[in-house]
Amino acid sequence: MNSTAPQSDRVVAVTGAGTGIGQATARAFAVEGAHVVAIGRRSEPLTETAAGHHRITPLPVDITAEGGPEQIARWVSETFGRLDVLVNNAGVVRSGTLGMLTRRLIAVQVATNLVAPILLTQATLPLLETAGGVGLTPEQMAVVREWQLAHCGRGPPIASVRWPDRAHQDQVHCHRQFRTSTLAAFH
């Protein structure tokens, strides 16, 4: 990462931080000492993400809502005055045959997976530029997801801890590998 801030001063915003890769990413950055803004539509999963991690602050905002990206940028600016890393992780996947996709399903997918990351990156660009930070695009997050599938299997999300002992141990190990390899790119 280009930022010259010590890890303990870095501010990271993660969308889709209530579950799965977003939750694991938020927790991994927090463990490394960064201040993390966990962004998502629902406050309950964000609160769960922050549980036990005093450096994670939940910010329930719908990134697809009118003014949502600007609200996030304003809050981060007023609260921290900087943004070192933006992880555009939120995504919607609706599977099915082409004939099953409705205009509404397509619109939701495009709004969440394409339009919102562009608008959020635009809104936070001044903060990122000032801090010498970096934004991760949905394509880069897809690489992270592929890493998860290759190294963690197709089971529940890597941040899950509600498993039988053996599976839990495997996931904790995988989470550590994920954290190490993901964060190495930002040091």
Long-range contacts (C-beta under 8 A, 24 or more apart in sequence): 1-84, 1-85, 1-132, 1-133, 1-134, 1-185, 1-186, 1-187, 2-132, 2-133, 2-134, 3-84, 3-85, 3-131, 3-132, 3-133, 3-134, 4-132, 5-82, 5-84, 5-131, 7-32, 7-33, 7-34, 7-187, 8-33, 8-34, 9-35, 10-34, 10-35, 10-84, 10-85, 11-35, 11-36, 11-37, 11-76, 11-80, 11-82, 11-83, 11-84, 11-85, 11-131, 12-36, 12-37, 12-83, 12-84, 12-85, 12-86, 12-87, 13-37, 13-39, 13-72, 13-76, 13-83, 13-85, 13-86, 13-87, 13-124, 14-38, 14-39, 14-87, 14-89, 15-39, 15-40, 15-63, 15-87, 15-88, 15-89, 15-90, 15-116, 15-117, 15-120, 16-40, 16-89, 16-90, 16-91, 17-46, 17-49, 17-58, 17-89, 18-42, 18-44, 18-45, 18-46, 18-48, 18-49, 19-45, 19-157, 19-159, 20-157, 20-158, 20-159, 21-89, 21-141, 21-144, 21-145, 21-148, 21-157, 21-158, 22-49, 22-87, 22-89, 22-90, 23-48, 23-49, 23-157, 23-159, 24-157, 24-158, 24-159, 24-175, 24-178, 24-179, 25-87, 25-89, 25-144, 25-182, 26-53, 26-56, 27-53, 27-56, 27-159, 28-175, 28-178, 28-179, 28-182, 28-183, 29-85, 29-183, 30-55, 30-56, 31-179, 32-179, 32-183, 34-84, 34-85, 35-80, 37-72, 37-75, 37-76, 37-79, 37-80, 39-63, 39-72, 39-90, 40-90, 49-159, 63-90, 63-112, 63-116, 63-117, 63-119, 63-120, 64-108, 64-111, 64-112, 64-115, 64-116, 68-116, 68-119, 68-120, 69-116, 69-119, 69-120, 69-122, 69-123, 69-124, 70-123, 72-120, 72-123, 72-124, 73-120, 73-123, 73-124, 73-126, 73-127, 76-124, 76-127, 77-127, 82-127, 82-130, 82-131, 82-133, 83-124, 83-127, 83-128, 83-131, 83-133, 84-128, 84-131, 84-132, 84-133, 84-134, 85-133, 85-134, 85-135, 85-136, 85-186, 86-120, 86-121, 86-124, 86-128, 86-133, 86-134, 86-135, 86-136, 87-135, 87-136, 87-141, 88-116, 88-117, 88-120, 88-121, 88-135, 88-136, 88-137, 88-138, 88-141, 89-136, 89-141, 90-116, 90-117, 91-138, 91-141, 113-138, 114-138, 134-186, 144-178, 144-182, 147-178, 147-181, 147-182, 148-174, 148-178, 151-177, 151-178, 152-178
